[in-house]
Amino acid sequence: MKRKFIVLGLCTLMACGCGKTIPTLENGEEAVVTFENGEKISINDLYNNVKNNYALSSLINMIDKKILESKYSDLIDEANKYADSLIKSYEETYGDQLLSLIQYQYGYQTIDAFKDYVYLNYFQNEAIEDYAKAQITDKEIQKYYDDKVYGDILVNHILITSKASDDATDEEKKAAEDEAKNKVNEIIEELKKSDNVKETFTKLASENSEDESTKNEGGSLGYINDGTLSSKYDELLKAATELKNGEFSTTVITTELGYHVIYREDSKEKASLDEVKDSIIEKLANELLSNDGTISVKALQNMRKEAGVDIIDSELQNQYAKYIQAALTQSSSNN
C-alpha cells in the first residue's frame, strides 16, 4: 500500500520526468532529485516529508470522495452543477481577484482545487444531514408533534408602526415607539368593550391598520402555520398559537414589522404524525446541527468507520486520530 502511494505521488509531482532513467541511492531507493556534488533526495525522503506535513488532509479528502461518490452516486451531476454554479457566481462577483481571494481565504492555490473542495463539501453536507436525522429518536419526534405541531390557524391582525425617521434620536425613536404601542393598546380596549369582536376587529382594521394588503379584508392573513409567512411574523404566529378560536391578543405583539393586535378566528385539525414526521425529523436535525458543534465531525468519522476505512500507514493513522480528537475538542468549545 505504501509503495503504491509513493508511485502515485511521484507521477503527480514529476510527470515531466517520464522516460528518464531514474538514479538510485546506494541502498537501492529511487532518487527524485540529484545534485552536482552527488547528493540525492530519495523517493522515501519525499514521501516522509509530504506525509508529515501535507498528506493527511489530502488523504481524508480522497477517502471521503471515494465513499461519498459511491454512497450518493445519484448526486454526482447535481454536485458538479452546484460547484460550477458557485465558481461562476464568484467569478462574476470577484473577477480577476478570485484566485487571490481563494488563496487567502481557503488556502487553495488554484481555482480548480477550490472547485474540487466545493464539490466534495456538497456530498459531505449531505452525509452530515443524514447522520443528524438518524440521531433523532421516536420519543423526540412524538414530543415535538405533541408540543409544537398544530393545525392551520386563521389569523387577522392590525399593524401599527413607529413614525420615527431613520435619523431620529434615541429619545425620538422611543417616543414614536411608545406612541405606536399606545395606539395598539387603545385598539385592544375597544375590542374588550365589543359585543361582536369579529365585526369590531374588521372595522378597526380598516380604520387603523398600516398593512395595506390586509386592512380592507378585516386584517386577514389567511390560514397560517409554521413556515407559511416569513420569519418576521414568528412572534405573531407564536401569539396566535396561545389563543383560542374567537380570542384576540390583550398585550402588544412586537415583530420586525411593528406592533400588532391579532384575532384568532378559526383553526383546523393538525395533520397526523405520519403526514408531518419527515418535516419534524428535518427540523429536529437542523436544531441538532445548530446546537451540537461536534455533529459534523462525528458524522464523517462514523461514515469512514462504516465504510471499513483502515489507514495502513501507522504515522498517518496516528495523525488521523489526533486530527479527530482536535476537531471534536475545537467543535465542542465553539458550542
Rosetta blueprint (number, residue, H / E / L):
1 M L
2 K H
3 R H
4 K H
5 F H
6 I H
7 V H
8 L H
9 G H
10 L H
11 C H
12 T H
13 L H
14 M L
15 A H
16 C H
17 G H
18 C L
19 G L
20 K L
21 T L
22 I L
23 P L
24 T E
25 L L
26 E L
27 N L
28 G L
29 E L
30 E E
31 A E
32 V E
33 V E
34 T E
35 F L
36 E L
37 N L
38 G L
39 E L
40 K E
41 I E
42 S E
43 I H
44 N H
45 D H
46 L H
47 Y H
48 N H
49 N H
50 V H
51 K H
52 N H
53 N H
54 Y L
55 A H
56 L H
57 S H
58 S H
59 L H
60 I H
61 N H
62 M H
63 I H
64 D H
65 K H
66 K H
67 I H
68 L H
69 E H
70 S H
71 K H
72 Y L
73 S H
74 D H
75 L H
76 I H
77 D H
78 E H
79 A H
80 N H
81 K H
82 Y H
83 A H
84 D H
85 S H
86 L H
87 I H
88 K H
89 S H
90 Y H
91 E H
92 E H
93 T H
94 Y H
95 G H
96 D H
97 Q H
98 L H
99 L H
100 S H
101 L H
102 I H
103 Q H
104 Y H
105 Q H
106 Y H
107 G L
108 Y L
109 Q L
110 T L
111 I H
112 D H
113 A H
114 F H
115 K H
116 D H
117 Y H
118 V H
119 Y H
120 L H
121 N H
122 Y H
123 F H
124 Q H
125 N H
126 E H
127 A H
128 I H
129 E H
130 D H
131 Y H
132 A H
133 K H
134 A H
135 Q L
136 I L
137 T L
138 D H
139 K H
140 E H
141 I H
142 Q H
143 K H
144 Y H
145 Y H
146 D H
147 D H
148 K H
149 V L
150 Y L
151 G L
152 D L
153 I E
154 L E
155 V E
156 N E
157 H E
158 I E
159 L E
160 I E
161 T L
162 S L
163 K L
164 A L
165 S L
166 D L
167 D L
168 A L
169 T L
170 D H
171 E H
172 E H
173 K H
174 K H
175 A H
176 A H
177 E H
178 D H
179 E H
180 A H
181 K H
182 N H
183 K H
184 V H
185 N H
186 E H
187 I H
188 I H
189 E H
190 E H
191 L H
192 K H
193 K H
194 S L
195 D L
196 N L
197 V H
198 K H
199 E H
200 T H
201 F H
202 T H
203 K H
204 L H
205 A H
206 S H
207 E H
208 N H
209 S L
210 E L
211 D L
212 E L
213 S L
214 T L
215 K H
216 N H
217 E H
218 G L
219 G L
220 S E
221 L E
222 G E
223 Y E
224 I E
225 N L
226 D L
227 G L
228 T L
229 L L
230 S L
231 S H
232 K H
233 Y H
234 D H
235 E H
236 L H
237 L H
238 K H
239 A H
240 A H
241 T H
242 E L
243 L L
244 K L
245 N L
246 G L
247 E L
248 F E
249 S L
250 T L
251 T L
252 V L
253 I E
254 T E
255 T E
256 E L
257 L L
258 G E
259 Y E
260 H E
261 V E
262 I E
263 Y E
264 R E
265 E E
266 D E
267 S E
268 K L
269 E L
270 K L
271 A L
272 S L
273 L H
274 D H
275 E H
276 V H
277 K H
278 D H
279 S H
280 I H
281 I H
282 E H
283 K H
284 L H
285 A H
286 N H
287 E H
288 L H
289 L H
290 S H
291 N H
292 D L
293 G L
294 T L
295 I H
296 S H
297 V H
298 K H
299 A H
300 L H
301 Q H
302 N H
303 M H
304 R H
305 K H
306 E H
307 A L
308 G L
309 V L
310 D L
311 I L
312 I L
313 D L
314 S H
315 E H
316 L H
317 Q H
318 N H
319 Q H
320 Y H
321 A H
322 K H
323 Y H
324 I H
325 Q H
326 A H
327 A H
328 L H
329 T H
330 Q H
331 S H
332 S H
333 S H
334 N L
335 N L
